[in-house]
Amino acid sequence: MSKEQDIKKMVDMVGDELRKHGVSRREAMKMAAVGSTAFLLGAGTEAEAATEARASSANGKILIIGGGLAGMSTAARLSNTLSNPDITVLEPGETATSYQPGQTLVGGGLWTGDDVTYKTDDFVPSGVTLIKEKAVEFDPTNNSVTTSGGKTIKYDFMIIAAGLKLDFSKIEGLGISESITTRGDDSAVRHVIGKNGLASIYFANGAVDTWTQMQKFIEEAKSGKKVKGVFTHPNTPVKCGGAPKKIMYLTDARLREAGVRANADLTFYPNGSKMFGVTEYHNAIQKQFEARDMKWNYRHNLIKVNPEKKIATFNRHWKEKGAWDEDLEEYGVEMKSKEVEVEYDFMHITPPMVAAEEIGKSPVGSGKGWVPVNKETLQHVKFDNIFALGDIAAVPMGKTGGSARKQYKVVVDNLISRMEGKELTAKYAGYTVCPLITSIGTVMLAEFNWTKKPTPSFPLDPTQERYIWWLLKVYALKPMTQYGMLSGRA
């Protein structure tokens, strides 16, 4: 199928999806056009990252670790580009390609779990070999990987797109001793998260349970009880840093819908000192919080939970001026902290997030676990035949699906250049997009890069909440992501 045919198919799909949900033909065509040009085709101000695939006769065995959105999109683009592709993907998850950005909407009761669940087998590109095992040992010196099934796989080039893990075990009192992935076995966590007022949209079943817990919270407010909702953000890098706020906005919206917002106190407890790393979006979010009577307490990291008593313990930390340094002729800085207990009726936990141990502690990992790469070329800093992208890559920001959409094109172009013995010229500019849901019906489309300045793809004030971005988020992005990116053409 030609690129033009792909475009027409996507425009039709998006338009049909919008009209199914009662959006007028005029609005549907408008959104289909906007979505197709800007998101499906990769338009935007960060044009240097939106590279074009080119035909290549380069040869070599390519191994991709991880078959989620980033990994499978990369496999598809390579398959489209190479004349004689030899590509193997290691991915044990049966639903790894599922649409994770939609889990916020599941948690808010707008979608069901089935709406965001896709089978990995349905998105394996033609000619690509899928092995349903994971890599457990890495030997980059000898270009080999050992799998969980005992296989030894040799490669000429490797791409690591393994995502990350959710480590609820770092929070005392939950009775959780192991980390989990967003998709897969969550039994180590689900016995406590998803019950008794605790929730998390960061894993698939957790998103479903979040809506159940939120409904119970609303019913308590309807009974006349003054209820407390708590929302956390940990002291580790997280994927989709806007999600903890999105679910808080949706909780606020559902309480208002039920007419009981006055009975609920909603407070955000982030470890950091800002709502958002980009000043313009930080200021806009604070104003939105103030308008909705949503509170916040910066520099609070969740360290302990008592699920029976519904008490959360935070490490509150701050800086104070220290002693005078005679040599430097300046005052030092002292770090201060204390534990703070907070009662809750409903608490959404954004868990600490880590790289999988078998990757982080391997020769391809780093002291912090993430795979160290050049932030522009995405090539490994030690092994020039290895690249990484997505959540596992050690780049500033960039742990979103929108980031992966830019990164995988850069990885493909640079890998082919490496295969051909040419200079790596494709560069990732740090583009990240966060469709920040602010209510049922409005979204602030936060786009930015390493400049930490707004980089909007459209001539509209990016700090404003808009209905058109709600349409984009709820109706257009899922089909464009699943069928655009995973075709290797978006």
Helices and strands as residue ranges (DSSP letters): H 3-20, H 25-35, I 36-40, G 47-49, E 62-65, H 69-81, E 87-90, G 100-102, H 103-107, G 113-116, G 120-123, E 129-131, E 135-139, E 144-147, E 152-154, E 157-160, E 165-166, G 168-170, H 187-190, E 198-199, H 204-222, E 227-233, H 243-257, G 261-263, E 264-270, H 279-291, E 295-296, E 300-306, E 311-325, E 330-343, E 346-348, E 353-354, H 357-360, E 371-372, E 386-388, G 390-392, E 393-394, H 401-419, E 432-439, E 442-448, H 467-471, I 472-476, H 477-483, G 485-487
